[in-house]
């Protein structure tokens, strides 16, 4: 058995070439896990796979089992933004692709990881959702709908996997600086308003990939052994309130 919070565990992380997935894969390794990283992009220490394609997801699980003896953790993190076009500016094909990656991908992760985790006596499946899945205003329509589906999916899966020892949870990130949000950050910096990034949340800043990776580590580890079917929000407090104009500003001295 290895040392660390994930010592001796085998984990799959999708979207592992950059952003949250890369941060999580690196952190899981530092905490003792053997990590199979996967991404549609070509990168070092990453298996090329499409998280929304069933043959690829099945292959990832089979690889983990055959090469590393089993599977304990699946972090279904891969996703695409789909942009901020309105409902009336998108086609059915646009929606189908966004839902294929962002919602069908987590479904495939659960479907194919669960038998392998059950064979090990249980484990943890984590899906990346979003604050956009909680209510409107944080993403495009298709993206938001897909992420809302992820939240319900983990609740449903947790119930259907009752008695297996498998926990299924979601993480709902707020604004995080990743490749997906690169244009937002770049535009703010070019306009000289980078200090306004994340101003709508009480912490008044954007988040970093490592802050989501730390949440994933908690859900992957035995420290969260009684957490199941939940959507853990990591957004600096953004979703704690409805949009409002601040009429006061009391700060701690």
Backbone as CSV, one residue per row, in Angstrom:
resi,resn,N_x,N_y,N_z,CA_x,CA_y,CA_z,C_x,C_y,C_z
1,UNK,0.835,-1.204,0.000,0.000,0.000,0.000,0.872,1.257,0.000
2,UNK,0.496,2.247,-0.823,1.251,3.475,-0.874,0.879,4.404,0.261
3,UNK,1.598,5.495,0.352,1.321,6.492,1.378,0.526,7.644,0.785
4,UNK,0.012,8.502,1.630,-0.788,9.618,1.166,-2.268,9.333,1.321
5,UNK,-3.062,10.339,1.073,-4.503,10.217,1.265,-5.145,9.267,0.267
6,UNK,-4.460,9.009,-0.848,-4.962,8.068,-1.856,-3.985,6.916,-2.059
7,UNK,-3.195,6.627,-1.048,-2.194,5.571,-1.154,-2.794,4.243,-1.567
8,UNK,-2.232,3.617,-2.620,-2.687,2.321,-3.089,-3.906,2.362,-3.986
9,UNK,-4.458,3.554,-4.247,-5.661,3.680,-5.065,-5.291,3.849,-6.539
10,UNK,-6.209,3.419,-7.410,-6.071,3.622,-8.849,-7.194,4.552,-9.293
11,UNK,-6.825,5.610,-10.018,-7.805,6.622,-10.414,-7.724,6.914,-11.904
12,UNK,-8.886,7.191,-12.481,-8.974,7.724,-13.839,-9.423,9.174,-13.726
13,UNK,-8.761,10.054,-14.463,-9.141,11.466,-14.517,-9.285,11.859,-15.977
14,UNK,-10.464,12.313,-16.381,-10.642,12.783,-17.754,-10.470,14.295,-17.813
15,UNK,-10.183,14.787,-19.010,-9.850,16.201,-19.148,-8.544,16.526,-18.466
16,UNK,-7.612,15.561,-18.476,-6.402,15.652,-17.659,-5.245,16.384,-18.318
17,UNK,-5.449,16.913,-19.532,-4.343,17.589,-20.214,-4.156,19.022,-19.758
18,UNK,-5.169,19.594,-19.102,-5.055,20.991,-18.702,-6.056,21.308,-17.602
19,UNK,-5.953,22.521,-17.052,-6.956,23.027,-16.125,-7.193,22.170,-14.907
20,UNK,-8.449,21.989,-14.570,-8.838,21.249,-13.371,-8.366,19.802,-13.441
21,UNK,-8.498,19.177,-14.600,-8.099,17.778,-14.739,-6.616,17.571,-14.519
22,UNK,-5.802,18.457,-15.076,-4.351,18.357,-14.885,-3.990,18.565,-13.426
23,UNK,-4.598,19.572,-12.800,-4.320,19.830,-11.387,-4.721,18.644,-10.523
24,UNK,-5.861,18.038,-10.829,-6.337,16.899,-10.042,-5.453,15.676,-10.252
25,UNK,-5.074,15.400,-11.495,-4.212,14.250,-11.766,-2.886,14.372,-11.032
26,UNK,-2.290,15.562,-11.068,-1.025,15.789,-10.372,-1.195,15.641,-8.858
27,UNK,-2.276,16.200,-8.328,-2.518,16.132,-6.882,-2.787,14.704,-6.437
28,UNK,-3.577,13.977,-7.200,-3.856,12.572,-6.867,-2.567,11.764,-6.826
29,UNK,-1.684,12.014,-7.787,-0.401,11.294,-7.801,0.422,11.629,-6.567
30,UNK,0.455,12.908,-6.212,1.222,13.317,-5.034,0.670,12.691,-3.765
31,UNK,-0.610,12.378,-3.784,-1.240,11.755,-2.620,-1.252,10.238,-2.705
32,UNK,-0.453,9.676,-3.615,-0.220,8.241,-3.614,-0.992,7.415,-4.610
33,UNK,-1.851,8.015,-5.424,-2.646,7.254,-6.373,-1.869,6.961,-7.648
34,UNK,-2.218,5.856,-8.273,-1.809,5.589,-9.647,-2.884,6.186,-10.532
35,UNK,-2.508,7.110,-11.390,-3.495,7.873,-12.157,-3.409,7.560,-13.646
36,UNK,-4.552,7.236,-14.214,-4.694,7.116,-15.662,-5.352,8.409,-16.133
37,UNK,-4.571,9.297,-16.739,-5.100,10.552,-17.246,-5.570,10.379,-18.676
38,UNK,-6.674,11.027,-19.013,-7.223,10.915,-20.362,-7.692,12.279,-20.836
39,UNK,-7.578,12.511,-22.148,-8.012,13.784,-22.714,-8.129,13.622,-24.220
40,UNK,-8.971,14.446,-24.834,-9.070,14.461,-26.286,-7.820,15.084,-26.894
41,UNK,-7.142,15.924,-26.111,-5.907,16.561,-26.567,-4.718,15.644,-26.337
42,UNK,-3.702,15.802,-27.136,-2.475,15.029,-26.981,-1.591,15.723,-25.954
43,UNK,-1.190,15.002,-24.927,-0.349,15.584,-23.884,0.464,14.486,-23.221
44,UNK,1.525,14.898,-22.527,2.389,13.959,-21.827,1.622,13.262,-20.713
45,UNK,1.838,11.976,-20.574,1.238,11.157,-19.509,-0.289,11.120,-19.574
46,UNK,-0.835,11.311,-20.773,-2.284,11.301,-20.942,-2.653,10.366,-22.092
47,UNK,-3.640,9.514,-21.866,-4.173,8.656,-22.917,-5.179,9.454,-23.725
48,UNK,-5.083,9.388,-25.040,-6.031,10.124,-25.858,-7.376,9.384,-25.863
49,UNK,-8.412,10.051,-25.414,-9.732,9.444,-25.343,-10.794,10.532,-25.373
50,UNK,-11.914,10.209,-25.958,-13.075,11.096,-26.007,-14.015,10.683,-24.884
51,UNK,-14.198,11.561,-23.903,-14.985,11.217,-22.717,-16.451,10.985,-23.018
52,UNK,-16.916,11.421,-24.190,-18.314,11.209,-24.552,-18.518,10.060,-25.515
53,UNK,-17.478,9.257,-25.731,-17.549,8.113,-26.650,-17.453,6.830,-25.835
54,UNK,-18.458,5.984,-25.932,-18.546,4.828,-25.053,-17.358,3.888,-25.182
55,UNK,-16.900,3.658,-26.418,-15.772,2.742,-26.599,-14.523,3.255,-25.884
56,UNK,-14.334,4.567,-25.892,-13.160,5.144,-25.243,-13.243,5.032,-23.726
57,UNK,-14.405,5.299,-23.166,-14.569,5.220,-21.707,-14.426,3.774,-21.243
58,UNK,-15.043,2.868,-21.962,-14.890,1.450,-21.624,-13.425,1.048,-21.680
59,UNK,-12.716,1.534,-22.690,-11.302,1.214,-22.841,-10.457,1.754,-21.701
60,UNK,-10.784,2.935,-21.202,-10.046,3.501,-20.071,-10.181,2.620,-18.836
61,UNK,-11.399,2.172,-18.567,-11.625,1.321,-17.395,-10.905,-0.016,-17.575
62,UNK,-11.007,-0.586,-18.759,-10.330,-1.862,-19.018,-8.822,-1.705,-18.873
63,UNK,-8.276,-0.575,-19.322,-6.838,-0.324,-19.183,-6.439,-0.243,-17.709
64,UNK,-7.218,0.476,-16.922,-6.903,0.604,-15.497,-6.914,-0.760,-14.812
65,UNK,-7.887,-1.565,-15.150,-8.008,-2.882,-14.508,-6.891,-3.815,-14.959
66,UNK,-6.626,-3.850,-16.265,-5.621,-4.787,-16.777,-4.193,-4.373,-16.442
67,UNK,-3.921,-3.060,-16.467,-2.553,-2.583,-16.253,-2.236,-2.296,-14.790
68,UNK,-3.264,-1.975,-13.997,-3.005,-1.548,-12.620,-3.774,-2.360,-11.579
69,UNK,-4.481,-3.377,-12.020,-5.099,-4.310,-11.082,-6.490,-3.959,-10.599
70,UNK,-7.032,-2.826,-11.020,-8.376,-2.457,-10.575,-8.595,-0.967,-10.692
71,UNK,-9.726,-0.520,-10.171,-10.076,0.894,-10.223,-10.807,1.283,-8.943
72,UNK,-10.413,2.408,-8.357,-11.019,2.883,-7.113,-11.708,4.235,-7.257
73,UNK,-11.247,5.048,-8.226,-11.722,6.418,-8.352,-11.880,6.754,-9.835
74,UNK,-12.993,7.370,-10.185,-13.158,7.907,-11.537,-13.599,9.353,-11.401
75,UNK,-12.757,10.270,-11.857,-13.088,11.694,-11.850,-13.485,12.081,-13.272
76,UNK,-14.789,12.132,-13.526,-15.324,12.474,-14.844,-15.364,13.994,-14.960
77,UNK,-14.254,14.554,-15.376,-14.069,15.999,-15.345,-14.167,16.651,-16.723
78,UNK,-13.951,15.903,-17.789,-13.894,16.485,-19.128,-15.182,17.221,-19.481
79,UNK,-15.021,18.368,-20.136,-16.196,19.122,-20.548,-15.846,20.182,-21.578
80,UNK,-16.878,20.706,-22.225,-16.717,21.794,-23.181,-17.713,22.888,-22.822
81,UNK,-17.403,24.140,-23.180,-18.272,25.242,-22.776,-19.454,25.435,-23.721
82,UNK,-19.215,25.321,-25.009,-20.286,25.554,-25.964,-20.567,27.020,-26.221
83,UNK,-19.817,27.914,-25.565,-20.013,29.334,-25.783,-21.214,29.897,-25.058
84,UNK,-21.488,31.172,-25.302,-22.565,31.868,-24.600,-23.715,32.250,-25.526
85,UNK,-23.828,31.579,-26.662,-24.920,31.868,-27.589,-26.263,31.572,-26.922
86,UNK,-27.278,32.321,-27.323,-28.606,32.131,-26.744,-29.266,30.871,-27.310
87,UNK,-30.362,30.490,-26.717,-31.136,29.343,-27.192,-31.464,29.502,-28.673
88,UNK,-31.757,30.714,-29.099,-32.221,30.966,-30.459,-31.086,31.061,-31.465
89,UNK,-29.860,31.041,-30.970,-28.695,31.100,-31.847,-28.011,29.760,-32.007
90,UNK,-28.508,28.737,-31.323,-27.887,27.422,-31.386,-28.783,26.428,-32.123
91,UNK,-28.139,25.433,-32.706,-28.867,24.384,-33.416,-29.008,23.153,-32.528
92,UNK,-29.844,22.230,-32.959,-29.982,20.970,-32.240,-28.666,20.211,-32.231
93,UNK,-27.880,20.389,-33.293,-26.573,19.734,-33.368,-25.613,20.316,-32.333
94,UNK,-25.676,21.630,-32.129,-24.857,22.253,-31.087,-25.184,21.651,-29.730
95,UNK,-26.459,21.559,-29.434,-26.901,21.012,-28.143,-26.475,19.559,-27.994
96,UNK,-26.631,18.794,-29.065,-26.295,17.368,-28.993,-24.826,17.160,-28.637
97,UNK,-23.943,17.983,-29.207,-22.517,17.833,-28.924,-22.180,18.262,-27.501
98,UNK,-22.767,19.358,-27.053,-22.499,19.842,-25.692,-22.999,18.830,-24.664
99,UNK,-24.184,18.292,-24.874,-24.713,17.285,-23.951,-23.952,15.972,-24.053
100,UNK,-23.448,15.648,-25.250,-22.691,14.398,-25.421,-21.461,14.375,-24.526
101,UNK,-20.731,15.471,-24.520,-19.507,15.518,-23.717,-19.813,15.761,-22.241
102,UNK,-20.671,16.751,-21.961,-20.861,17.221,-20.585,-21.817,16.384,-19.751
103,UNK,-22.736,15.663,-20.379,-23.698,14.868,-19.622,-23.608,13.378,-19.926
104,UNK,-23.539,13.034,-21.204,-23.391,11.623,-21.546,-22.026,11.118,-21.079
105,UNK,-21.007,11.984,-21.109,-19.684,11.590,-20.615,-19.719,11.110,-19.178
106,UNK,-20.263,11.886,-18.241,-20.390,11.404,-16.862,-21.251,10.147,-16.735
107,UNK,-22.315,10.053,-17.529,-23.130,8.833,-17.524,-22.286,7.627,-17.896
108,UNK,-21.467,7.761,-18.950,-20.619,6.648,-19.371,-19.583,6.304,-18.305
109,UNK,-19.058,7.325,-17.640,-18.088,7.086,-16.566,-18.718,6.241,-15.467
110,UNK,-19.920,6.607,-15.060,-20.605,5.865,-14.001,-20.918,4.441,-14.471
111,UNK,-21.456,4.331,-15.667,-21.859,3.026,-16.204,-20.694,2.042,-16.250
112,UNK,-19.546,2.494,-16.717,-18.422,1.569,-16.911,-17.495,1.482,-15.707
113,UNK,-17.442,2.524,-14.884,-16.578,2.463,-13.703,-17.209,1.658,-12.581
114,UNK,-18.519,1.730,-12.445,-19.185,1.107,-11.294,-18.867,-0.374,-11.130
115,UNK,-18.925,-1.205,-12.169,-18.590,-2.621,-11.969,-17.160,-2.840,-11.466
116,UNK,-16.221,-2.042,-11.985,-14.826,-2.178,-11.550,-14.664,-1.739,-10.108
117,UNK,-15.343,-0.668,-9.710,-15.279,-0.203,-8.319,-15.941,-1.210,-7.388
118,UNK,-17.041,-1.770,-7.822,-17.740,-2.766,-6.996,-16.845,-3.968,-6.741
119,UNK,-16.061,-4.360,-7.750,-15.152,-5.496,-7.604,-14.086,-5.233,-6.555
120,UNK,-13.809,-3.967,-6.266,-12.820,-3.592,-5.248,-13.474,-3.342,-3.892
121,UNK,-14.788,-3.541,-3.828,-15.493,-3.336,-2.570,-16.033,-1.929,-2.400
122,UNK,-15.972,-1.130,-3.471,-16.481,0.236,-3.409,-15.479,1.219,-3.963
123,UNK,-15.827,2.494,-3.900,-14.944,3.524,-4.411,-15.697,4.813,-4.603
124,UNK,-15.091,5.727,-5.348,-15.657,7.064,-5.503,-15.707,7.474,-6.969
125,UNK,-16.865,7.935,-7.395,-17.033,8.535,-8.712,-17.362,10.007,-8.506
126,UNK,-16.617,10.863,-9.172,-16.794,12.312,-9.034,-17.050,12.883,-10.420
127,UNK,-18.061,13.711,-10.547,-18.389,14.334,-11.830,-18.295,15.851,-11.701
128,UNK,-17.705,16.488,-12.681,-17.652,17.945,-12.665,-18.956,18.505,-13.210
129,UNK,-19.693,19.187,-12.355,-20.890,19.904,-12.769,-20.511,21.381,-12.868
130,UNK,-21.321,22.283,-12.340,-21.016,23.711,-12.393,-22.070,24.482,-11.631
131,UNK,-21.721,25.673,-11.175,-22.748,26.549,-10.616,-23.780,26.895,-11.683
132,UNK,-23.393,26.776,-12.955,-24.343,27.016,-14.043,-25.475,25.999,-14.031
133,UNK,-25.253,24.862,-13.393,-26.296,23.848,-13.285,-27.254,24.083,-12.138
134,UNK,-26.970,25.081,-11.315,-27.822,25.375,-10.163,-28.925,26.361,-10.514
135,UNK,-28.570,27.357,-11.337,-29.544,28.358,-11.786,-28.957,29.084,-12.985
136,UNK,-29.769,29.912,-13.630,-29.309,30.583,-14.845,-28.309,31.694,-14.522
137,UNK,-27.604,32.134,-15.554,-26.734,33.281,-15.408,-25.254,32.985,-15.313
138,UNK,-24.881,31.717,-15.311,-23.460,31.384,-15.164,-22.903,30.617,-16.351
139,UNK,-23.679,30.510,-17.422,-23.190,29.784,-18.587,-24.233,29.778,-19.679
140,UNK,-23.853,29.259,-20.846,-24.785,29.134,-21.951,-25.908,28.172,-21.624
141,UNK,-26.979,28.232,-22.405,-28.164,27.424,-22.116,-27.881,25.927,-22.165
142,UNK,-27.221,25.469,-23.208,-26.956,24.038,-23.342,-25.993,23.554,-22.264
143,UNK,-24.952,24.342,-22.015,-23.979,24.000,-20.974,-24.673,23.911,-19.617
144,UNK,-25.497,24.904,-19.312,-26.185,24.942,-18.022,-27.134,23.762,-17.874
145,UNK,-27.862,23.455,-18.932,-28.783,22.319,-18.892,-28.038,21.006,-18.676
146,UNK,-26.892,20.873,-19.347,-26.094,19.656,-19.188,-25.587,19.515,-17.761
147,UNK,-25.116,20.620,-17.175,-24.574,20.569,-15.821,-25.671,20.338,-14.787
148,UNK,-26.873,20.859,-15.035,-28.000,20.540,-14.164,-28.301,19.047,-14.238
149,UNK,-28.165,18.496,-15.430,-28.351,17.059,-15.593,-27.323,16.248,-14.829
150,UNK,-26.080,16.736,-14.786,-25.027,16.038,-14.040,-25.377,15.967,-12.556
151,UNK,-25.892,17.067,-12.017,-26.256,17.097,-10.595,-27.327,16.057,-10.302
152,UNK,-28.346,15.974,-11.143,-29.387,14.963,-10.938,-28.853,13.563,-11.189
153,UNK,-27.951,13.435,-12.154,-27.368,12.135,-12.467,-26.658,11.529,-11.270
154,UNK,-25.852,12.322,-10.555,-25.123,11.762,-9.416,-26.082,11.383,-8.284
155,UNK,-27.163,12.140,-8.138,-28.160,11.785,-7.125,-28.824,10.459,-7.473
156,UNK,-29.199,10.321,-8.744,-29.851,9.091,-9.204,-28.901,7.902,-9.116
157,UNK,-27.660,8.105,-9.545,-26.680,7.016,-9.518,-26.378,6.572,-8.099
158,UNK,-26.285,7.525,-7.169,-26.023,7.164,-5.768,-27.119,6.236,-5.249
159,UNK,-28.345,6.501,-5.637,-29.453,5.649,-5.209,-29.400,4.279,-5.890
160,UNK,-29.113,4.263,-7.172,-29.100,2.989,-7.902,-27.907,2.123,-7.537
161,UNK,-26.880,2.722,-6.943,-25.706,1.956,-6.509,-25.731,1.675,-5.007
162,UNK,-26.889,1.834,-4.400,-27.027,1.583,-2.959,-26.552,0.181,-2.608
163,UNK,-25.764,0.094,-1.548,-25.282,-1.199,-1.067,-24.001,-1.679,-1.701
164,UNK,-23.481,-0.940,-2.679,-22.255,-1.371,-3.364,-20.991,-0.795,-2.741
165,UNK,-21.139,0.217,-1.894,-19.967,0.899,-1.353,-19.416,1.955,-2.291
166,UNK,-20.139,2.217,-3.384,-19.699,3.228,-4.348,-20.409,4.544,-4.057
167,UNK,-19.629,5.594,-3.885,-20.177,6.933,-3.670,-20.086,7.724,-4.976
168,UNK,-21.136,8.486,-5.269,-21.167,9.287,-6.489,-21.516,10.723,-6.121
169,UNK,-20.616,11.644,-6.417,-20.820,13.048,-6.067,-20.405,13.954,-7.224
170,UNK,-20.854,15.195,-7.156,-20.492,16.198,-8.155,-19.780,17.365,-7.483
171,UNK,-18.969,18.055,-8.257,-18.382,19.326,-7.837,-18.943,20.400,-8.748
172,UNK,-19.350,21.518,-8.153,-19.885,22.650,-8.928,-18.919,23.822,-8.829
173,UNK,-17.963,23.933,-9.748,-17.040,25.067,-9.699,-17.735,26.361,-10.097
174,UNK,-17.230,27.463,-9.560,-17.618,28.778,-10.041,-16.670,29.191,-11.145
175,UNK,-16.305,30.458,-11.202,-15.393,30.955,-12.230,-13.965,30.535,-11.894
176,UNK,-13.403,29.659,-12.712,-12.056,29.130,-12.511,-11.233,29.451,-13.751
177,UNK,-9.993,29.847,-13.567,-9.143,30.163,-14.718,-8.614,28.883,-15.353
178,UNK,-9.222,28.507,-16.462,-8.842,27.323,-17.225,-8.882,27.682,-18.711
179,UNK,-8.574,26.712,-19.549,-8.678,26.939,-20.977,-10.083,27.320,-21.400
180,UNK,-11.089,26.799,-20.678,-12.480,27.078,-21.011,-12.839,28.537,-20.769
181,UNK,-12.206,29.168,-19.786,-12.522,30.557,-19.444,-11.428,31.525,-19.891
182,UNK,-10.506,31.030,-20.676,-9.349,31.829,-21.081,-9.754,33.144,-21.747
183,UNK,-10.761,33.108,-22.604,-11.172,34.309,-23.321,-11.724,35.372,-22.371
184,UNK,-12.430,34.934,-21.320,-12.966,35.879,-20.330,-11.822,36.578,-19.615
185,UNK,-10.848,35.800,-19.158,-9.707,36.369,-18.443,-8.877,37.259,-19.375
186,UNK,-8.671,36.802,-20.597,-7.857,37.568,-21.551,-8.510,38.912,-21.867
187,UNK,-9.814,38.888,-22.091,-10.532,40.130,-22.408,-10.461,41.125,-21.247
188,UNK,-10.607,40.608,-20.023,-10.548,41.480,-18.846,-9.169,42.106,-18.699
189,UNK,-8.137,41.332,-18.943,-6.777,41.851,-18.816,-6.466,42.868,-19.901
190,UNK,-6.950,42.612,-21.109,-6.699,43.548,-22.200,-7.397,44.884,-21.958
191,UNK,-8.544,44.838,-21.275,-9.295,46.056,-20.980,-8.830,46.730,-19.688
192,UNK,-7.875,46.104,-19.010,-7.370,46.666,-17.769,-8.320,46.531,-16.597
193,UNK,-9.208,45.546,-16.656,-10.186,45.357,-15.571,-10.050,43.967,-14.950
194,UNK,-8.841,43.445,-14.940,-8.622,42.111,-14.375,-9.015,42.060,-12.904
195,UNK,-8.951,43.217,-12.230,-9.312,43.245,-10.812,-10.810,43.033,-10.588
196,UNK,-11.586,43.058,-11.667,-13.031,42.857,-11.544,-13.436,41.406,-11.780
197,UNK,-12.475,40.563,-12.126,-12.780,39.141,-12.323,-13.263,38.540,-11.008
198,UNK,-14.398,37.912,-11.040,-14.945,37.283,-9.840,-15.586,38.253,-8.872
199,UNK,-15.833,39.483,-9.297,-16.339,40.499,-8.366,-17.746,40.195,-7.850
200,UNK,-18.475,39.302,-8.511,-19.838,38.997,-8.073,-19.887,38.033,-6.896
201,UNK,-18.768,37.376,-6.580,-18.790,36.480,-5.410,-18.169,37.196,-4.205
202,UNK,-18.529,36.787,-2.986,-18.060,37.476,-1.782,-16.538,37.509,-1.616
203,UNK,-15.840,36.530,-2.177,-14.377,36.557,-2.099,-13.776,37.520,-3.120
204,UNK,-14.576,37.916,-4.098,-14.192,38.897,-5.110,-12.913,38.517,-5.862
205,UNK,-12.871,37.287,-6.270,-11.766,36.821,-7.112,-12.202,35.566,-7.846
206,UNK,-11.493,35.243,-8.906,-11.711,33.974,-9.569,-11.000,32.864,-8.823
207,UNK,-11.313,31.641,-9.165,-10.682,30.496,-8.525,-9.561,29.916,-9.361
208,UNK,-8.774,29.047,-8.737,-7.674,28.370,-9.411,-7.990,26.877,-9.536
209,UNK,-7.490,26.211,-10.583,-7.753,24.787,-10.757,-7.429,23.951,-9.528
210,UNK,-6.363,24.299,-8.803,-5.979,23.515,-7.635,-7.062,23.547,-6.560
211,UNK,-7.850,24.619,-6.513,-8.898,24.714,-5.502,-10.028,23.731,-5.792
212,UNK,-10.262,23.435,-7.055,-11.238,22.402,-7.411,-10.610,21.021,-7.238
213,UNK,-9.339,20.911,-7.566,-8.646,19.630,-7.384,-8.645,19.207,-5.918
214,UNK,-8.494,20.175,-5.005,-8.533,19.853,-3.571,-9.897,19.310,-3.165
215,UNK,-10.960,19.861,-3.750,-12.302,19.347,-3.468,-12.454,17.936,-4.020
216,UNK,-11.899,17.706,-5.211,-11.946,16.366,-5.799,-11.169,15.369,-4.947
217,UNK,-10.034,15.804,-4.405,-9.245,14.934,-3.532,-10.050,14.523,-2.308
218,UNK,-10.740,15.474,-1.716,-11.588,15.157,-0.559,-12.629,14.111,-0.928
219,UNK,-13.320,14.296,-2.054,-14.365,13.360,-2.452,-13.794,12.013,-2.888
220,UNK,-12.566,12.013,-3.371,-11.931,10.758,-3.780,-11.427,9.955,-2.589
221,UNK,-11.117,10.645,-1.490,-10.489,9.997,-0.342,-11.505,9.425,0.638
222,UNK,-11.013,8.645,1.568,-11.871,8.075,2.608,-12.365,9.130,3.593
223,UNK,-11.807,10.328,3.524,-12.263,11.411,4.399,-13.719,11.791,4.119
224,UNK,-14.183,11.490,2.922,-15.571,11.791,2.552,-16.421,10.519,2.518
225,UNK,-16.093,9.572,3.374,-16.733,8.252,3.339,-18.241,8.280,3.566
226,UNK,-18.769,9.378,4.134,-20.213,9.468,4.388,-20.863,10.536,3.516
227,UNK,-20.167,10.941,2.460,-20.691,11.940,1.518,-21.090,11.214,0.240
228,UNK,-22.360,11.288,-0.117,-22.857,10.533,-1.269,-24.060,11.235,-1.878
229,UNK,-24.091,11.294,-3.214,-25.220,11.890,-3.910,-25.305,13.395,-3.759
230,UNK,-24.168,14.046,-3.545,-24.162,15.481,-3.260,-23.496,16.284,-4.377
231,UNK,-23.835,17.574,-4.429,-23.198,18.515,-5.339,-22.446,19.538,-4.496
232,UNK,-21.134,19.385,-4.418,-20.288,20.256,-3.607,-19.960,21.519,-4.397
233,UNK,-20.417,22.661,-3.910,-20.219,23.927,-4.612,-18.912,24.577,-4.151
234,UNK,-18.076,24.931,-5.111,-16.792,25.586,-4.831,-16.728,26.816,-5.723
235,UNK,-17.292,27.931,-5.232,-17.479,29.085,-6.108,-17.222,30.430,-5.434
236,UNK,-16.543,30.435,-4.303,-16.269,31.689,-3.621,-17.491,32.345,-3.017
237,UNK,-18.604,31.601,-2.987,-19.836,32.141,-2.430,-20.787,32.709,-3.463
238,UNK,-20.455,32.597,-4.750,-21.276,33.172,-5.816,-22.735,32.741,-5.736
239,UNK,-22.968,31.448,-5.523,-24.331,30.919,-5.566,-25.071,31.057,-4.239
240,UNK,-24.463,31.736,-3.265,-25.119,31.886,-1.963,-26.195,32.966,-1.984
241,UNK,-26.276,33.707,-3.090,-27.229,34.806,-3.157,-27.767,34.957,-4.566
242,UNK,-28.965,35.513,-4.659,-29.465,35.933,-5.962,-28.765,37.231,-6.347
243,UNK,-28.666,37.527,-7.640,-28.020,38.792,-8.041,-28.696,39.992,-7.380
244,UNK,-27.895,40.876,-6.853,-28.456,42.044,-6.176,-27.467,43.193,-6.232
245,UNK,-27.976,44.406,-6.170,-27.100,45.575,-6.084,-26.732,45.788,-4.632
246,UNK,-25.432,45.809,-4.322,-25.005,45.966,-2.938,-25.286,47.402,-2.471
247,UNK,-26.024,47.513,-1.379,-26.342,48.830,-0.826,-25.510,49.156,0.405
248,UNK,-24.670,48.217,0.771,-23.798,48.447,1.906,-22.527,47.648,1.692
249,UNK,-21.519,47.997,2.380,-20.248,47.308,2.242,-19.528,47.329,3.583
250,UNK,-19.896,46.390,4.442,-19.290,46.300,5.773,-18.138,45.304,5.696
251,UNK,-16.983,45.767,6.002,-15.810,44.890,5.939,-15.197,44.761,7.316
252,UNK,-14.595,43.603,7.535,-13.937,43.386,8.824,-12.747,44.341,8.949
253,UNK,-12.619,44.901,10.118,-11.517,45.836,10.350,-10.209,45.061,10.518
